[in-house]
Amino acid sequence: MNYSYVMGINNIDILKQNNFKIKYFGNNYGVIFDDNKIELFEKYICETLENGFWNEYLGKDGIYL
């Protein structure tokens, strides 16, 4: 499993539609996803993250930026 705290996005629907586990923290999100969804998550973050924010996620081998 992989875990991320996501800030600086406006639309989490793509991840919800692809069965990512989402927990809401106000305007931010906790996201949990399997290894087979890493590529989709990284693409989503690259395409939707607003300027001034960054993202990382914890996976089985460490932290990925």
N, CA, C and O atoms as a printed pandas DataFrame, in Angstrom:
     atom_number atom_name residue_name chain_id  residue_number  x_coord  y_coord  z_coord
0              1         N          MET        A               1    0.830   -1.179    0.000
1              2        CA          MET        A               1    0.000    0.000    0.000
2              3         C          MET        A               1    0.873    1.241    0.000
3              4         O          MET        A               1    2.011    1.229    0.470
4              5         N          ASN        A               2    0.313    2.305   -0.536
5              6        CA          ASN        A               2    0.975    3.596   -0.611
6              7         C          ASN        A               2    0.055    4.627    0.019
7              8         O          ASN        A               2   -1.169    4.512   -0.052
8              9         N          TYR        A               3    0.661    5.638    0.639
9             10        CA          TYR        A               3   -0.102    6.622    1.396
10            11         C          TYR        A               3    0.377    8.025    1.043
11            12         O          TYR        A               3    1.578    8.275    0.941
12            13         N          SER        A               4   -0.582    8.944    0.855
13            14        CA          SER        A               4   -0.221   10.324    0.570
14            15         C          SER        A               4   -1.219   11.264    1.220
15            16         O          SER        A               4   -2.402   10.946    1.346
16            17         N          TYR        A               5   -0.728   12.429    1.632
17            18        CA          TYR        A               5   -1.580   13.524    2.074
18            19         C          TYR        A               5   -1.529   14.545    0.960
19            20         O          TYR        A               5   -0.463   15.084    0.663
20            21         N          VAL        A               6   -2.667   14.821    0.335
21            22        CA          VAL        A               6   -2.697   15.639   -0.883
22            23         C          VAL        A               6   -3.344   16.984   -0.598
23            24         O          VAL        A               6   -4.464   17.057   -0.091
24            25         N          MET        A               7   -2.617   18.052   -0.934
25            26        CA          MET        A               7   -3.115   19.425   -0.846
26            27         C          MET        A               7   -2.908   20.071   -2.207
27            28         O          MET        A               7   -2.095   19.602   -3.003
28            29         N          GLY        A               8   -3.638   21.142   -2.476
29            30        CA          GLY        A               8   -3.416   21.908   -3.691
30            31         C          GLY        A               8   -4.039   21.302   -4.936
31            32         O          GLY        A               8   -3.516   21.471   -6.037
32            33         N          ILE        A               9   -5.149   20.600   -4.773
33            34        CA          ILE        A               9   -5.892   20.085   -5.921
34            35         C          ILE        A               9   -7.350   20.469   -5.749
35            36         O          ILE        A               9   -7.817   20.692   -4.632
36            37         N          ASN        A              10   -8.067   20.545   -6.861
37            38        CA          ASN        A              10   -9.474   20.923   -6.811
38            39         C          ASN        A              10  -10.423   19.784   -7.107
39            40         O          ASN        A              10  -11.606   19.873   -6.779
40            41         N          ASN        A              11   -9.936   18.707   -7.724
41            42        CA          ASN        A              11  -10.837   17.659   -8.183
42            43         C          ASN        A              11  -10.259   16.279   -7.852
43            44         O          ASN        A              11   -9.294   15.840   -8.478
44            45         N          ILE        A              12  -10.836   15.619   -6.892
45            46        CA          ILE        A              12  -10.385   14.288   -6.476
46            47         C          ILE        A              12  -11.184   13.185   -7.167
47            48         O          ILE        A              12  -10.927   12.002   -6.944
48            49         N          ASP        A              13  -12.155   13.568   -8.008
49            50        CA          ASP        A              13  -13.060   12.599   -8.643
50            51         C          ASP        A              13  -12.341   11.530   -9.454
51            52         O          ASP        A              13  -12.770   10.376   -9.451
52            53         N          ILE        A              14  -11.270   11.873  -10.142
53            54        CA          ILE        A              14  -10.545   10.894  -10.956
54            55         C          ILE        A              14  -10.051    9.748  -10.076
55            56         O          ILE        A              14  -10.158    8.580  -10.450
56            57         N          LEU        A              15   -9.517   10.083   -8.917
57            58        CA          LEU        A              15   -9.029    9.040   -8.024
58            59         C          LEU        A              15  -10.190    8.231   -7.459
59            60         O          LEU        A              15  -10.094    7.007   -7.364
60            61         N          LYS        A              16  -11.274    8.883   -7.084
61            62        CA          LYS        A              16  -12.445    8.158   -6.565
62            63         C          LYS        A              16  -12.989    7.196   -7.615
63            64         O          LYS        A              16  -13.369    6.072   -7.288
64            65         N          GLN        A              17  -13.030    7.626   -8.865
65            66        CA          GLN        A              17  -13.542    6.776   -9.947
66            67         C          GLN        A              17  -12.659    5.556  -10.186
67            68         O          GLN        A              17  -13.124    4.542  -10.707
68            69         N          ASN        A              18  -11.385    5.654   -9.807
69            70        CA          ASN        A              18  -10.439    4.553   -9.986
70            71         C          ASN        A              18  -10.194    3.789   -8.692
71            72         O          ASN        A              18   -9.172    3.120   -8.540
72            73         N          ASN        A              19  -11.138    3.894   -7.764
73            74        CA          ASN        A              19  -11.146    3.110   -6.524
74            75         C          ASN        A              19   -9.978    3.357   -5.582
75            76         O          ASN        A              19   -9.560    2.450   -4.861
76            77         N          PHE        A              20   -9.445    4.579   -5.581
77            78        CA          PHE        A              20   -8.488    4.967   -4.553
78            79         C          PHE        A              20   -9.287    5.182   -3.269
79            80         O          PHE        A              20  -10.441    5.609   -3.321
80            81         N          LYS        A              21   -8.689    4.895   -2.136
81            82        CA          LYS        A              21   -9.347    5.158   -0.857
82            83         C          LYS        A              21   -9.046    6.601   -0.467
83            84         O          LYS        A              21   -7.882    6.992   -0.382
84            85         N          ILE        A              22  -10.084    7.389   -0.231
85            86        CA          ILE        A              22   -9.942    8.813    0.040
86            87         C          ILE        A              22  -10.523    9.130    1.410
87            88         O          ILE        A              22  -11.628    8.696    1.739
88            89         N          LYS        A              23   -9.777    9.887    2.207
89            90        CA          LYS        A              23  -10.286   10.405    3.469
90            91         C          LYS        A              23  -10.175   11.930    3.393
91            92         O          LYS        A              23   -9.132   12.467    3.021
92            93         N          TYR        A              24  -11.245   12.608    3.744
93            94        CA          TYR        A              24  -11.293   14.060    3.644
94            95         C          TYR        A              24  -10.786   14.710    4.924
95            96         O          TYR        A              24  -11.141   14.310    6.033
96            97         N          PHE        A              25   -9.942   15.727    4.739
97            98        CA          PHE        A              25   -9.435   16.562    5.823
98            99         C          PHE        A              25   -9.655   18.016    5.409
99           100         O          PHE        A              25   -8.716   18.692    4.990
100          101         N          GLY        A              26  -10.881   18.493    5.524
101          102        CA          GLY        A              26  -11.203   19.837    5.044
102          103         C          GLY        A              26  -11.069   19.881    3.529
103          104         O          GLY        A              26  -11.736   19.128    2.819
104          105         N          ASN        A              27  -10.198   20.773    3.032
105          106        CA          ASN        A              27   -9.944   20.881    1.594
106          107         C          ASN        A              27   -8.805   19.976    1.133
107          108         O          ASN        A              27   -8.399   20.045   -0.027
108          109         N          ASN        A              28   -8.293   19.141    2.008
109          110        CA          ASN        A              28   -7.175   18.252    1.699
110          111         C          ASN        A              28   -7.642   16.803    1.794
111          112         O          ASN        A              28   -8.759   16.519    2.226
112          113         N          TYR        A              29   -6.760   15.894    1.381
113          114        CA          TYR        A              29   -7.170   14.498    1.282
114          115         C          TYR        A              29   -6.063   13.553    1.730
115          116         O          TYR        A              29   -4.885   13.793    1.467
116          117         N          GLY        A              30   -6.445   12.494    2.398
117          118        CA          GLY        A              30   -5.570   11.363    2.620
118          119         C          GLY        A              30   -5.904   10.336    1.543
119          120         O          GLY        A              30   -7.073   10.010    1.337
120          121         N          VAL        A              31   -4.889    9.829    0.860
121          122        CA          VAL        A              31   -5.113    8.902   -0.247
122          123         C          VAL        A              31   -4.331    7.623    0.006
123          124         O          VAL        A              31   -3.150    7.667    0.351
124          125         N          ILE        A              32   -4.990    6.486   -0.164
125          126        CA          ILE        A              32   -4.361    5.173   -0.028
126          127         C          ILE        A              32   -4.560    4.433   -1.336
127          128         O          ILE        A              32   -5.664    4.410   -1.882
128          129         N          PHE        A              33   -3.483    3.821   -1.846
129          130        CA          PHE        A              33   -3.591    3.131   -3.134
130          131         C          PHE        A              33   -2.570    2.003   -3.236
131          132         O          PHE        A              33   -1.508    2.041   -2.614
132          133         N          ASP        A              34   -2.920    1.002   -4.035
133          134        CA          ASP        A              34   -2.058   -0.157   -4.271
134          135         C          ASP        A              34   -0.932    0.181   -5.238
135          136         O          ASP        A              34   -0.984    1.186   -5.946
136          137         N          ASP        A              35    0.082   -0.669   -5.256
137          138        CA          ASP        A              35    1.232   -0.466   -6.147
138          139         C          ASP        A              35    0.831   -0.413   -7.619
139          140         O          ASP        A              35    1.472    0.289   -8.400
140          141         N          ASN        A              36   -0.208   -1.136   -8.010
141          142        CA          ASN        A              36   -0.596   -1.137   -9.417
142          143         C          ASN        A              36   -1.255    0.183   -9.847
143          144         O          ASN        A              36   -1.594    0.347  -11.019
144          145         N          LYS        A              37   -1.439    1.119   -8.911
145          146        CA          LYS        A              37   -2.024    2.425   -9.235
146          147         C          LYS        A              37   -1.021    3.570   -9.104
147          148         O          LYS        A              37   -1.397    4.738   -9.200
148          149         N          ILE        A              38    0.249    3.241   -8.887
149          150        CA          ILE        A              38    1.264    4.283   -8.720
150          151         C          ILE        A              38    1.357    5.170   -9.961
151          152         O          ILE        A              38    1.373    6.394   -9.838
152          153         N          GLU        A              39    1.419    4.585  -11.131
153          154        CA          GLU        A              39    1.548    5.367  -12.360
154          155         C          GLU        A              39    0.362    6.323  -12.526
155          156         O          GLU        A              39    0.549    7.484  -12.889
156          157         N          LEU        A              40   -0.835    5.849  -12.266
157          158        CA          LEU        A              40   -2.027    6.690  -12.365
158          159         C          LEU        A              40   -1.977    7.829  -11.348
159          160         O          LEU        A              40   -2.313    8.966  -11.680
160          161         N          PHE        A              41   -1.564    7.538  -10.117
161          162        CA          PHE        A              41   -1.465    8.565   -9.090
162          163         C          PHE        A              41   -0.442    9.628   -9.480
163          164         O          PHE        A              41   -0.726   10.821   -9.378
164          165         N          GLU        A              42    0.728    9.215   -9.918
165          166        CA          GLU        A              42    1.770   10.173  -10.306
166          167         C          GLU        A              42    1.312   11.047  -11.475
167          168         O          GLU        A              42    1.563   12.252  -11.474
168          169         N          LYS        A              43    0.651   10.465  -12.464
169          170        CA          LYS        A              43    0.140   11.236  -13.597
170          171         C          LYS        A              43   -0.908   12.243  -13.119
171          172         O          LYS        A              43   -0.890   13.407  -13.518
172          173         N          TYR        A              44   -1.812   11.786  -12.269
173          174        CA          TYR        A              44   -2.845   12.654  -11.724
174          175         C          TYR        A              44   -2.229   13.850  -10.995
175          176         O          TYR        A              44   -2.636   14.989  -11.220
176          177         N          ILE        A              45   -1.262   13.596  -10.133
177          178        CA          ILE        A              45   -0.619   14.674   -9.373
178          179         C          ILE        A              45    0.073   15.653  -10.317
179          180         O          ILE        A              45   -0.062   16.864  -10.142
180          181         N          CYS        A              46    0.797   15.168  -11.296
181          182        CA          CYS        A              46    1.493   16.039  -12.247
182          183         C          CYS        A              46    0.526   16.929  -13.023
183          184         O          CYS        A              46    0.849   18.074  -13.338
184          185         N          GLU        A              47   -0.642   16.411  -13.326
185          186        CA          GLU        A              47   -1.608   17.158  -14.137
186          187         C          GLU        A              47   -2.503   18.089  -13.318
187          188         O          GLU        A              47   -3.037   19.050  -13.873
188          189         N          THR        A              48   -2.685   17.842  -12.028
189          190        CA          THR        A              48   -3.679   18.612  -11.280
190          191         C          THR        A              48   -3.134   19.438  -10.119
191          192         O          THR        A              48   -3.848   20.301   -9.608
192          193         N          LEU        A              49   -1.915   19.211   -9.689
193          194        CA          LEU        A              49   -1.370   19.926   -8.540
194          195         C          LEU        A              49   -1.169   21.400   -8.879
195          196         O          LEU        A              49   -0.555   21.731   -9.893
196          197         N          GLU        A              50   -1.685   22.276   -8.033
197          198        CA          GLU        A              50   -1.573   23.712   -8.243
198          199         C          GLU        A              50   -0.149   24.187   -7.944
199          200         O          GLU        A              50    0.574   23.565   -7.165
200          201         N          ASN        A              51    0.243   25.299   -8.577
201          202        CA          ASN        A              51    1.554   25.900   -8.308
202          203         C          ASN        A              51    1.675   26.240   -6.827
203          204         O          ASN        A              51    0.704   26.658   -6.196
204          205         N          GLY        A              52    2.869   26.059   -6.283
205          206        CA          GLY        A              52    3.121   26.363   -4.881
206          207         C          GLY        A              52    2.958   25.170   -3.948
207          208         O          GLY        A              52    3.216   25.284   -2.750
208          209         N          PHE        A              53    2.533   24.028   -4.481
209          210        CA          PHE        A              53    2.357   22.824   -3.676
210          211         C          PHE        A              53    3.290   21.735   -4.186
211          212         O          PHE        A              53    3.757   21.792   -5.324
212          213         N          TRP        A              54    3.559   20.751   -3.350
213          214        CA          TRP        A              54    4.298   19.573   -3.766
214          215         C          TRP        A              54    3.591   18.363   -3.182
215          216         O          TRP        A              54    2.691   18.492   -2.352
216          217         N          ASN        A              55    4.005   17.196   -3.622
217          218        CA          ASN        A              55    3.388   15.977   -3.104
218          219         C          ASN        A              55    4.442   14.899   -2.980
219          220         O          ASN        A              55    5.383   14.823   -3.769
220          221         N          GLU        A              56    4.263   14.076   -1.979
221          222        CA          GLU        A              56    5.062   12.873   -1.824
222          223         C          GLU        A              56    4.133   11.774   -1.354
223          224         O          GLU        A              56    3.039   12.033   -0.852
224          225         N          TYR        A              57    4.584   10.547   -1.525
225          226        CA          TYR        A              57    3.816    9.428   -0.997
226          227         C          TYR        A              57    4.754    8.416   -0.392
227          228         O          TYR        A              57    5.904    8.280   -0.809
228          229         N          LEU        A              58    4.247    7.705    0.598
229          230        CA          LEU        A              58    5.005    6.661    1.274
230          231         C          LEU        A              58    4.650    5.332    0.649
231          232         O          LEU        A              58    3.477    4.993    0.490
232          233         N          GLY        A              59    5.676    4.587    0.298
233          234        CA          GLY        A              59    5.483    3.256   -0.266
234          235         C          GLY        A              59    6.306    2.239    0.491
235          236         O          GLY        A              59    6.905    2.546    1.522
236          237         N          LYS        A              60    6.331    1.025   -0.028
237          238        CA          LYS        A              60    7.023   -0.051    0.688
238          239         C          LYS        A              60    8.536    0.139    0.768
239          240         O          LYS        A              60    9.179   -0.401    1.668
240          241         N          ASP        A              61    9.115    0.906   -0.171
241          242        CA          ASP        A              61   10.563    1.105   -0.174
242          243         C          ASP        A              61   11.002    2.475    0.270
243          244         O          ASP        A              61   12.192    2.785    0.208
244          245         N          GLY        A              62   10.065    3.325    0.724
245          246        CA          GLY        A              62   10.463    4.642    1.213
246          247         C          GLY        A              62    9.517    5.730    0.780
247          248         O          GLY        A              62    8.342    5.494    0.502
248          249         N          ILE        A              63   10.066    6.943    0.728
249          250        CA          ILE        A              63    9.303    8.132    0.357
250          251         C          ILE        A              63    9.604    8.488   -1.098
251          252         O          ILE        A              63   10.763    8.495   -1.512
252          253         N          TYR        A              64    8.563    8.783   -1.867
253          254        CA          TYR        A              64    8.708    9.139   -3.268
254          255         C          TYR        A              64    8.229   10.555   -3.480
255          256         O          TYR        A              64    7.128   10.908   -3.056
256          257         N          LEU        A              65    9.039   11.373   -4.131
257          258        CA          LEU        A              65    8.686   12.764   -4.388
258          259         C          LEU        A              65    8.306   12.949   -5.833
259          260         O          LEU        A              65    7.974   14.059   -6.247
